[in-house]
Amino acid sequence: MAGIGDFGASSFDSYEGIRIIIPGFVVFTVGFAAYSTVAPGDTGLMTSDALLTVAAAIVVGLVLYFWDFPAQSAAYLERQPTEHLEQMYPHIQPARLLTSYLLILNTRMPANIRNRSLYMGSMYRIGLETILAMAVSSAVVFGASLFDYGSSSEDGIGLARNWCAVSIWFTVALGVVLNRGYEKKSGARLQKFRTGWLTLRESVASIRHPSMWIYGAGLVAILCAPGAGRWLHWSPVGVSVCASGGFALSFFYWARRYVRGDGVSGDVRKRKRLPPLAAGALLAAPVSVLLLFAQASQRSILNDLTLLCAWTALTNLMIISVMIRGHERKLHGAYAGQKRWLRDFPEEYLDLIPEDPVGTGRRNEPSKHRGGLTVTLLVATLVARRIFARRIGDR
């Protein structure tokens, strides 16, 4: 077995192993809890056979490993070490630089930097898959609660639903405060101030995205389903389908933007993450609207006070995780360490950079004076404007 700081097959296997086992068991557990809530009394096979449960969890982990959702996320694609290589060697194709980066990572980088990167990458994948598992399970339960089946309404369940909705927005406010603390620490290190104001502007800009009409249509469907049902004489099933469909539309809109982010103009390969405040608010809104305004039927799977509080608590935990983004911070910290090594020790890996494939004769040397031409053009422009203004004044 490889020791601490060493890199070998055993350490690689352990990093990849936790990517299979931990997400598999987490997703299976949360999914099983959602199934037990949506279909009570129909879980005997899983609860009675421990070996089948373990096998199912491992299969789920393998499926997630092969799908590899985190590799398509905006946070994973941001601030990658390959960006430094692309800036230093702009004449080489990004795909070839990616191959060079993998060779550098495996053969030239110090073992502690390499192993920390692999570990943080695994933690990021586990964190994102756990958040998505909690999100999908909560969405299934809250959506199914709109249909007329389950337990009868208890005394005070309406008031409990209102307080659960309030707790969701309290969690969003708490997430803003906690995330502000992390931003202050990061801003102090980078000597960047007013980070909170900039984050607020980014969040408002994200909420004003042109595609937000899709999200808004889902919220309108949740709000208007009861009134439209009475006006159009819909059956209770029709009202439930309309409200749950609107909830699903809003939820999957949030999930898509949270994972994939928004496009960056000028580069189709880059994505921009959804800001923390926008991510938390867009997740909290459909759940709170459902709890406050989507009238539950006489029977509902969330008419049980314990289940209602439990799934609201899980939603609050998910909102905090989305807004604090500890898994993303750890990943980007590992990226920063790799970038620092690539910047400080270019002589260690220069021989792994591919030769110029287009025959321009350019040597594979770092571009140390990329801004020289820009500065020269700027100075020339200012001088020309001053000469032109002087001649106009003489006339």
N, C-alpha and C positions, 0 to 999 in steps of 0.2 A: 504494500500500500504506500502511496506517495505521502511524504511527510508534509508538514506545514510549509507553504511557500514553494513546494515542488510542483511540477506539472507532469502528469503522466496519465496513462489510460485509466487508472483507478480514480484519480481525482476528477477527470472528465466524466467518467461513468457516474460518480456521485452527484455532480452538478446536473447531469441530464436525468438521473434517477429521481431527484426530488422534484424535477419539473413534471414528472409523470405521476408519482405517488401522491404528493401533497395536493395538487389541484384535483386529481381524481377523487380522493376521499372528501375534499371540501365540497366539490360540485355535487358528488353523489349524496352527501349528507344534507345539503341545503335543498337539493331537488327532491329527496325523499321526504323531507319535512313539508315541502309544498304539496307533494302528492298526497301525503297523509291528511293535510288540511282540506284539499280540494275533493278527495275521495276517501272520506273517513270510513274505517272498517274494511278496507280492501288492501291491506298491507301485510297480510299474514305470512306470505311466502318469504319476503325479505327479512322480516323480524325473526323468523324461526330458523333460518339457515345462515349461519355466520359465514361459512365458506363461500356461499353464493354472493353474499354482500361484499366480501373482500374482492372476489373475482369481478363483480360488476364495477366496483370503484376503480380497479386497475384498468379495465376496458375503457371506462370514461376518461381516465388519465391519458391513455394511449391515443384515443380519438382527439382529445384536445392537443396533444403533442403533435399529431400529424396535421391538424388544421392550422395550428400556429397563428392564431389570431393576433397575439401581441406584436408579431413582426410587421403587421400592417398598420399599427397604431401610429398616431401623430407623434406621441411622446417618444416612441422608439426611434423614429426617423429624425427627430430633432437633435442637433448638436453632436452628431456622430463624428468620430475621429476621422472618417474619410473626408469630411469637409475641409480639414486642414490640408490633407494631401491634394485635394482638388484646387485649393488656393495656391499651393506651392508649385503644382505641376499642371497648370490649366490646359496645356497642349496635349495631355494624355486623356484618353477616354475614361469616364468614371467607372465603367465596368472593369477595366484593366487595373485601375487603382484600387478597387475593392478587393480584387484577387491579391494584389500586393499587400494590402493592409492585413488580410488574413495570414499571409505568410509572415509578415512582420510580427503580428500578435503571437503566432505559434513558435517562432524561432528566434526572435531578437529581443522582444520586450522582456524585462525582468519578471521572474516568476511571481513575485508578490503582486505586481500590477496586473499581470495576466489572470491570476487566480481570483483576484478581487473583481475584475471585470466579469468573469464567468459567473461568479457567485451573485453579484448584483444583477446581472442579466436574468439569472434564474429567479431571484426575488421579485424582480419587476414582473416577469411573466406570471408568477404565482399571484402577486397582488392584483394584477389586472383581471385575470381569470376568476379570482375570488369575488371581486367587485361585480363582474358581469353575471356570475352565478347567483349572487344575492339579488341583483337587480331583476333578472329574468324570473326568479322564483317569487319575489315580491309582486311583480307585475301580474303573474299568473294568479296568485291568490287574491289580490285586490280586484282584478278583472272578474274572476269567478264569483266574488262576493256579491256582484250585482244581480246574479240569477236567483230565482226563487227556489232554493233548496238549502238544506242544512238545518240548523237549530232555530227554534222560535226566538223572537226578540225578547231580551231580558230588560228588566227595569233599569233605566238610566243609560242604555246603550247609545242613544242618540247624543246625550251629553258627553259620553266617553269618546265618540267619534269626533266631536268638536274639539275636545282637548287633545286628541291625537293629532289632528290637523295643526293645532297651535304648536304642539311640540316639534313638528316637522320644521316649521319656520323658525322656531327657537334654535333648532340644530343648525339651520343655515346661518343664523346670526353668530352662533358659536364658532362655526367653521370660518367665518370671515375674520373673527378675532384671532383664532389660532393661526390661520394662514398669514395674517398680518404680522404676527410675531416671527414666523419663519422668514418672511420677506424682509423684515428689518435686519435680521441677522445676515441674510445674504447680501442685502444692499450695503451694510456696513463693511463687509469683506471686500465688495467690489467698488466701494466708494460711490455707490449710486443711491441717491436720495429721492424722496417723493415717489417711491415705488408703489405705495398704496393708491395714490391718485392715478398713476398710469394704469394700474391693474383695473381700477374702476372704469376708466375710459375704454379699455379693451373689452371689459365685460359688457358695457352698454353697446359698443359697436358690434359685438357678437350677437347680442339679442336683437339688434336691428338688421340682421342678415336677411337678404332677399328671400331665402327659403323658409323663413319663419312662418309664412302663411300656412304651411303644412301643419306645424305645431299648433298654431292658433285654431285651425279647423278642428283638430282633435279636442282641444279644450272647449270649443263651442258645442261640439257634439255631446260632451259630458254634461255641460250646463243645460242644454236645451232638450235633452232626451225626455225628461219627465213631462215638460210642458208640451212638446211636440206630440208625445204619446196621447195626452188628453185631448189635444186639439184635433189630431188626425185619427183618433180612436184606435190607436195601436194596441195590440195585445201586450201583456206584461213581458213576454219573451221579446217582442220587437223593441220595446223600450230598453231592455237589458242589452240586447245586441247593439243598439245604437250607442249607448253609453260605453259599453266595453270596447266597441270598435274605435271610438274616439280616444279612449284611454290608451289602447294599443298603438294608435297612430302617433300620439304625442310621445309615448315611451320609446318607441323604436326610432323616432326622429332624434330624441336625446341620445340614445345609445349609439346611433350612427355618427353623430357629430362628436360625441365624447371619445369614441375610439379612433375614428379617422380624422377628426379635426376639420379644418377648412383649408382650401387650396391657397397656395402662395402664387401671386401673379409673377409671371416670368420664368417659373421653374415648375414643371408638372411633377417632378420627383419629390418636391418638398411639401410638407404639410405643417399647419400651425395648430397647436393645441387650443381647445376651448378653455378660456380663463376659468379659474376656480370658482369665482362667484357665479358666473353664467352657468357652469356645469352643475353646481348645487341647486341654483334656482330653477333651472329647466327640469331637473329631476323632481324637485319638491312640488312644483305647481300641479301637475296632473294628479298626484296622490292626494294632496290636500283638497283640491277641487272635488275629487271623487268622494272623499270623506265628508265634506261639508254640504255638497249640493246634489250629489247623485243619491236620491232617496233609496235606502235599502228596502228590500221586500220584507214581508212579514217573516219570511224565513231567509236566512243567509248563513254562510259558513263563518262569517265574522260577527255574528250576533253573540258569540261567546266572548266575554270580556277578556279572558286570559289570552285567547288567540289573537284578538284585536291588538292588545298591548304588545304581544310578542312580535307580531309582524310589523307593527309600527316601530318598535325598538330596532328591528333588523334594518328597516328603511333608514332610520336615523344613523345607524352605524355606517351604512353604505354612503350616506350623504357626507358624513365627516371624512370618510376615506377618500371620496372623490375630491373634496375641497382641500384637504391637507396634502395629499399626493406624496406620501412618504416613499412609496415604491418608485415614483418618477424621480424624486430628488436623489435617491441612492443611485439610480441608473445614470443620471446626468453627472453625478459626482465621479463615477467610474469613467465616464467619457472624458471628463476634464483631466483626470490623471493621465489617460492615454495621450490626449492632445498635448499636454505639457511635455511628456517624454518625446513625442514626435517632433515638437518644436525645438527642444534643447539638444537632441542627439540625432540630427539628420545623417551624420556620417556613419551611424550604425546600420542604416538600412538603405543607403543610396543604391547599392548594387542590386536590390530587389525591385527597384522602380523600373518598369519596362522601357525599352527603347522607343523612340518616337516612331509610331506606326505609319505616319503619312509622308515620311521622307522629307521633312522640312529642314533637316539638319540641326535641329535644336537639341542641345545637350540636356541630360536629365540632372539639372542643377536647380536648387530652390530659387524661386523668383524673389530676391531680396529687395528689389527696388520697384515694386509694382506701382507705387504711388508717384514715382518720379515724373512720368509723362503727364499725369493729371495736374500736379503742381505747376509744371511748366506751362501747360495750356491755360491754367487759371491766371498766372502772372501775366502772360502775354495778353489775355483778354482785358485785364484791368489796365495795363499800359495803353492798349489801343483805345479803350474808352476814354481815358484821360486825354490823350492826344486829340481825339475827335472832338471832345467837349471844348478843349482849348481853341481849336480852329473855329468852331461855331461861335465862341465868345468873341474872337477877334473880328469876325464878320459883323 
